[in-house]
Amino acid sequence: MPEMIADNLKFITERIAKCCERVGRPPVSVKLVAVTKEASIRQMNEAMASGASSFGENRVQDALVKYGTIGGKVEWHLIGHLQTNKVKDAVRIFSLIHSVDSLKLAQAIDKEAAKLGKRQSILIQINISGEESKFGISPGETIDFLKEASLYPDISIEGLMTIVPEVRDPEVVRPYFRALRELLDKTSPIIKNLSNGTRYSTLSMGMTNDFEIAIEEGSNMVRIGRAIFER
Ligand SMILES: *Cc1c(COP(=O)(O)O)cnc(C)c1O
C-alpha cells in the first residue's frame, strides 16, 4: 500500500484545516509535527515526498541514526524526555526541543548551544494533569521556572508543551488543553518582559486521538504519529 502515508497525511491535513475553520483560525496557524518514533526511513521518505516537513522523535539516539540518513532537509523535533548526557547531540540536530522540564536541563542546553553558536529553541514541558507518571513541571511552578530559565541567553523559550492522559473519549482531556492555553496566556507578559525578542507563543499539544480538541482549545503545534504511519 504505497499510497497509505500520502493518503493519511492528506486526511490529517484536511481534518486540521476543517477544525481551524470551525474555530475561525487559518489552517497555517497549526503546525504538524509527524511523529516518526515508530517509522522506518522508507516511511519517512514517503512522508517527505507527501509534504511532511517536521519530524518528531522521542529518543536522541534514534533521531541521530535517522538524521544520519535524512539530514537537514526536514526540521527535527525532540518530543521525548531528554537526559543531560544527550544534550550535546540534541542541540546539534534539533530545531525545537519540546521537553525541557528542569533548570539543570535548561542550563545544559544553554551551555551546548553557546558552544555551537546556536540559540536553541525550546518549549517547557508542563505536567498539566498532575499524573505522577508524567514528566514536566507543575503549572504552579511555571512562573518561577520561566523567570530563572529566561536568564540563559542561548536558549529561546518559545512556549509550552504537554502530554495529556490517554483516554478513550478525548473530550475528557479538553480541560487540560484549555488549562495549558490559559497558562501560556498568563505567563506570556512575564516572559516577554524578561527576554526580549522571544516569541513565546507555541502550544505543543494534541496527538492522534485528541488533536482536534487540542486545536479547538488553542493548540498551534500537533504531534501526530499513528494516524500518519499506521493503517
Ligand atoms: C508518540 C508521541 C506522540 C504521537 O502519538 P500518536 O498517538 O502516535 O499520534 C506525540 N507526542 C509524544 C510526546 C509522543 O511520545
The ligand as an ORCA input file, in Angstrom:
! r2SCAN-3c Opt
* xyz 0 1
  C       4.316      9.101     20.418
  C       4.107     10.507     20.778
  C       3.206     11.300     20.060
  C       2.358     10.777     18.922
  O       1.351      9.959     19.408
  P       0.301      9.276     18.388
  O      -0.761      8.768     19.274
  O       1.059      8.209     17.679
  O      -0.169     10.335     17.465
  C       3.110     12.646     20.409
  N       3.820     13.164     21.418
  C       4.685     12.433     22.144
  C       5.448     13.071     23.241
  C       4.838     11.077     21.854
  O       5.687     10.346     22.584
*
